[in-house]
Amino acid sequence: MARYTGAVCRLCRRERMKLFLKGDRCFKEKCAIERRAYPPGQHGQRRGRRTMGYGLQLREKQKVKRIYGVQERQFRNYFKKADRLKGITGENLLVLLERRLDNVAYSLGFGSSRAQARQLVRHGHILVDGKKVTIPSFTVDPNQVITVKEASRKNEFIRGAVDSARGRGIPGWLELDAESFTGTVRNVPTREDIKIPIQEQLIVELYSR
C-alpha cells in the first residue's frame, strides 16, 4: 500500500495547523508550526490570498486525510460508505475514521502518534478481544476490548505513550485501564466526541460536485 514517507511537519505547515503527526514533539517548542507558521516551499510566506470555494473544500479533505493517515482511494471509499449510512454523511465519515483500530490505539495512548499506533497494529502488538489484529483500518465495535500484547508491555515507547496519554485525555467513548494496558470501546463515538477542528460539510460539498 502507498504511504507518505516525507517530512510530516511540512503537512502541518501546509494546513496551517497542528495535525499532531509527530507525537510528543507537537507539544514542544520544536514543533514546526511554533517556529514557522506558514506553508513550506519557496513561496510559502507569500501565500496570502484567501482560499475560497473548491480550494477551501480541497484543503479540508486533505487535512482530514493527513490527520487519519489514509490515502485518496481509501478516503473516497470511506465517504461512499458514509453516504450509504443513515444520518448526516459528514458526521458518518468522521465516525468511521475514528473507529479505525490505529486511531483507537492512538486515542487510548498505546502510540504517541497515529503513525506509531499504525505500526504497532501492523507488527502484531495490539489485540482485539484477545486476538491479534494486524489491519490498521479494522473497525472497532462497542464493548470490544483493545489490549497491548503482554510481551510488548515492557516496550519503552508504549509505556511512554501511555503516560503521555494521561495528560492528553482519553475520549469519552473509550475507557482505559493504564495498569493493564487495556482499553474498552464503550460506545460508537458521536460528533461531539470528535474534538478535532474539522468542517466536514466542506468535504461533502467537494464530493458532491
VENPE-V319817 format. One line per field, one symbol per residue. ss: DSSP state (2 for helix, 1 for strand, 0 for the rest). psi: psi as a letter, one per 30 degrees, with the letter a starting at -180 (. if undefined). burial: I if it has 16 or more other C-alpha atoms within 10 Angstrom, else O. A space follows every 10 residues. Layout:
ss: ???
psi: ???
burial: ???
//
This chain:
ss: 0000000222 2222200000 0022222000 0222200000 0002220000 0002222222 2222222200 0222222222 2222000022 2222222201 2222222000 0002222222 2200011100 1100000010 0000111102 2200022222 2222222200 0001111000 0111100000 2220000002 222222200
psi: kklkgajffe eeeefhlkfh fgbfefglff keeeeihlll legefgifkk klbeeeeeee eeeeeeefhl leeeeeeeee eefflkakee eeeeeeeegk eeeeeeefgf kfleeeeeee eeggfkkjhf kkkgjegkkl lkfkkklkke ffffkeeeee eeeefefekk kfflkkjeeg hkkkjelkll effjfkjkif eeeeeefg.
burial: OOOOOOOIII IIIIIIIIII IIIOOIOOOO IIIOOOIIII OOOOOOOOOO OOOOOOIIII IIIIIIIIII OOOOIOOIIO OIIOOOOOII IIIIIIIIII IIIIIIIIII IIIIIIIIII IIOIIIIIOO OIIIIIIOOI OOOOIIIIIO OOIOOOOIIO IIOIIOOOOO OOOIIIOIOO IIIIIOOIIO OOOIOOOOOI OIIIOIOOO
//
